[in-house]
Amino acid sequence: MTAPDAGRGIGNGDRAAEQTTTFGFPRDTFRILHVSTGNVCRSPITERLTRHFVSQRLGVLGGGLIVESAGTWGHEGAPMEANAETVLADFGADAGGFTGRELLDEHVIMADLVLTATRDHRAQVISMGHSAGLRTFTLKEFTRLVNAIDPATLPPVDEGVVMRARALVRAAAALRGWLLAPTLEADEVYDPYGAPLPFFRSIGDEIHQALDPVVTALTGVPART
């Protein structure tokens, strides 16, 4: 199995960390995989905003956290959509060096948390197997669950982001059956592909609002006001 491109992660030493694994999972890293359809609009925005917001909270990149993306019908090697780049620029996030990827088994195997744009994407990831069910959520579903978790029940920040992130996923998985979406559409981030820039910006705002509590829970640091 070929290891995923470490250059897409945030932080240093990704390749070295992957060389010491237990049952295929890195011991010292926590890998978040964002999934959409083409991997040129929604998942690139979500990937790069996650990196940006984590670095804002922590002041540095890294801490063992790796953030990537792929598409269920990914445009392998394709650039990000221009409007997606503009949305990232609106938030001050870096869009540079991005190339699209098709979702592969190895991406799911290596991921500690998979966040999808829609319920259909979630179902496709889970159907790939690899015990993905307990660590795959739609982005908005995960946000809803994270909002119900008492931060005091998570490992303290000084024990590291990786340990805290693993505990967060376990807690969210335990709550999933108790906190259902109010509507089927509540867990969807709709595809802006081919839409004008204002719609892309509205999707960017949705993603931002969904990511904010997730990044706060992961890092233990609230957004700057």
Disulfide bonds with the S-S distance in Angstrom:
none
